[in-house]
């Protein structure tokens, strides 16, 4: 076994000369074998070795005795020891987490603190080949995410250094035999025999069936894991470039927008990874009830023929499609525009709720009209003029059109997103006649009898002003 693990370490570059290595030790056979094995490499690699042990306060004095056992072994082997007791039950209740999840979060937080404090290069964990098979099988049952199916990484960045798992190339039986050869008497956790935890159930009832068919299945699993992780890394990098090129993010409120045609111009493998990258940006923590069903809904939304459609994701995330654009944002970030109504007192300067500015004045020499300018004879309209938001059933007569047209249909023709329509200003006279759907369509030119005094309205909406 020793030769196999040494070769595995060199193949995956899991150690460097003169490294500081922290070893997570629970007192069980896997971690005790790891501590002994790393101790045997100390001179060869000039390692600074430190053992870390955690009492999760889940088994009363028994788990505390495990920690004391590890400390006594470290004293015998002349290995520096750091132990701690963590209030996992209290944390579990506060965060409303499962026992295993709460214990892992507290444990890894402690490991990260020690990595930073000791400026360690590596944190060695005792996961072995059987753990790898169990993890991949469980993820296959629980999720359709290929990244989860790729299993436990041999090496990954962690708190300024790396987590390493030198034992992924060997089995649990190999480690038990190693402990016997070196007279190591590990502590045994009775909770590992309880099948109410999914991993224990797989370990006791599922994995033996696979090992009957192939006693070396851990080798196949490890090889598959490394291939999938390499493929995932390549696809992930491509997806990151894709997202950087076509997705626009904002933080206040958090939202993402992109052009659907550009999104769909990429291979579907990159589209799927881009979808997950977008969600990782928007969510602080991915919801537990986010599943492959939401992914299917996301791509169905993009592919359907409707110009405008919307779906709801967990925790208030809203995904909407509008005229070739996709927008993802949270309900709390959606501004609900209240109806507005202002009287135009000429001359006047109004700042509208959507940030646009409207200037009004009388003139004897009206300029040539453009998209952002409206002109009419003063005597042809009922004063004062008003600017307001749309109302249900609004219709206006259009220049060059014999009849009236619904404001709603004008918005649809102009491909104005639904969320923009309630904030769009209309100019009406005092009789209620709609004169100008600002920046979009105008009513017929209104000429009075005298034609000596004109009203000129000018819209300023930032960099869009001008005769475009």
Secondary structure by P-SEA (a helix, b strand, c coil): caaaaaaaaaaacccccccbbbbbbcccaaaaaaaaaaaaaccccccbbbbbbbccccccaaaaaaaaaaaaaaaaabbbbbbbccaaaaaaaaacccaaaaaaaaaaaaaaaaaaaacccbbbbbccaaaaaaaaaaaaacccccccccccccccccccbbbbbccccccaaaaaaaaaaacccccccccccccccaaaaaacccaaaaaaaccaaaaaaaaaaaaaaaaaaaaaaaaaaaaaccbbbbcccccccccccccccccaaaaaaaaaaaaaaacccccccccaaaaaaaaaaaaccccccccccccbbbbbbcccbbbbbcccccccccbbbbbbcccccccccccbbbbbbbbcccccccccbbbbbcccccccbbbbccccbbbbbcccccbbbbaaaaaaaacccccccccbbbbbccccccccccccccccccccccccbbbbbbbbcccccccc
